């Protein structure tokens, strides 16, 4: 299978709540250091606590001169969301290094985002956190970076661009893991024998 190319574009895909901790402005700045073929596609919604953040992203994109390379897709049904996701090359799944929210420290298996990306054959770019690296980077499904540092994000995305075949293989390996193990049927098959009907 050849590396995915959509009209000559390299698609970095993000879906979910559009908030600074998950999609920081550093991603916009990172685009400035990458080829013009790199496009950031964003599917999702603003939360009540971060109204106006999409406008902030747009303003930062104008300042950085990359406004034509950021596409806001809006919110989708799950079926249509995954169809959009399949057009991507790399999926962003960032978590903050520090947070007052205790839930953030245990999101590595709870967040749907990386599993959705892998199910669609995308390689992952995750935060450089030990549990995320162990779960997704060490098995070979993606790379890690510092989401607070535009240079770190750009370096990781640059690696993906320069290593298109390896990037495709990362996504395909992750997709195979989803099919074989990281799915509800497999995870719950041991419980099904214990359930009383």
N, C-alpha and C positions, 0 to 999 in steps of 0.2 A: 504494500500500500504506500503510495507517495505521500509526502508531507502535505497537509491541507493548506491550500492557498485559495483565498476568496478574492477574486479580481486583483490578484497581485498584492493583497494586504496580509499582514500578519496580525491576527486578531487576539488582543488581550481582553478576556471576558470577565465581567464581574456581575454577580446577581445577589440580590438581598436588600437589606435595609441600607439606605444611602446615608451613612453617618461617618464622622471623622475617624473613629476608631477602626472601622472596617475598610474604608476607602479614603485614606488620608490625602491631603493636597499634594503630598510628596510624590504621588503617582503621576500627577499632572506635570510636575517639574521634571520627573524622570523622562517623560516623553520628549522633552526638549533635547535630550542627549541621545535620542534614538533615531533611526532612519524614518523618513516620512511615510514609509509603508506600514509603520506600526500604528494600529488603531486601537483605542480603548472603547469597548462597548459596555454600556452600563444598563442593566435591566433591574428594575426594583422601584423602591418608593422611599420617600422621606418619612421619618418618624415624627411624632408629635414634638419630641424634644429637640429636633434639629430641622425645623422648618426653615427654608431658605438656603439649605446647604447645597442644593443643586445649583442655585444661582452663584454661590461662592465658587463652586467648581468651574462653572462657566467663566466667571470673572478671572480666576487664576489661569484658565486656559488662554484667554485673550492676552493676559499679561505675558504669558510664556510663549505666545505665538503658535499655539497648537490647537486652537479652537476647532479647526476643520478635522482634527484627528480624534475627537471625542464624540461619541454617538450615544445619546440617551434614548433608550428603546421604550421606556415606560414599564408598566407592570403587565404580566402575562399570566394566563392559566398555566398550570404546571406542564401540560402537554406542549403548549406553544413555547414555554420557556426552554425546555430541553431541546426543542428543535432549533432555537436560536443559539443555544449553548454549543450544539454540535458544529457550528460554523467556526468556532474559536480554535486557537492553537494552545493558549495557556490560560488557566483560570486563576484568578487572584483570591486568596483566602487568608487575609491578614487578621491577626489578633494583636491587641496592644501588649507591650512588655509589662506594663503596670496598669492596674485598674482597681478602683474601689469596689467594683462588683465582683464578689467571690465566684460567681458563675463563670466569669471569664477565664478562671484558672483551670476549669475542667471542661473546656469546650472541644478538645481534640477529637473526641468520639461523638460528641453531641451535635456539632454543627453539620448540617446537611450539605453545605456548600462544597467542600472538597469531594464528597462522594458523588454529588451531582456532576461535577466536572469530570471526574474519573469515569463515571458511567457513560459519558459522552465522548470519551477518548482524549480529553485534554490533559496536558501535563500541568503540574501545580506549581505555583509560587506561593510559599507560605512564610509566616514569620519565623525568624531564627530563634525559636523556643525549643528547649530540649524534647518535650513530648511530641511536638509537631514534627521535628526532625526525625525522631525515632519512628513515628507512625507513617510518614509520607516520603521523607527524603532518603533515609537509609535503605528502604526497600527499592528505591529507584523510580519513584513516581513523580519527582519534581525537584525543585531547588528551594533553598531558604534565603532570606535576605532580611535586612533591617528596614521595616516599613517606615521608619522615621527618617530615613536617609535616602534622598533621591538618587545619589550615586550608587548606592547598594542595589536599589531596585533596577536602575538602568543597567548595571553590570550583569545582574541575573537575567534580565530580559535579553540583553545583548548576547549572552551565552546561548539562550534558546534559539535566537535568530541565526546565529552562526553554526549551530548544530541542529539543523532542521530534522534530520533523520533520527538523531538521538531523542529529540523532543517528541517526535511522533511515537517512538518506541516507549517512552515514559508513559504517555497517555494510554497506549495500547496495553502495556503491562498492568496499569491501574485498572483499566476496563476489565481485563481478564480476572483480576482479583475480585472485582465487584461481582462478576458473573459466577465465580466459583465459591466465594466465601462471604464477602461483605454484602449480603442481601438478606432480606427478612426470612425467606424460606429456609436458608441454611442456618441462620442464627437461631431460629425458633424450632427447628426440627427436633431438638432434644426435648424441648418442653412439650411438644405435641403428644408424645407418648405418655406423659405424666398427667395430662389433662383428662378430667372425667366428663363424659358427655351424658 
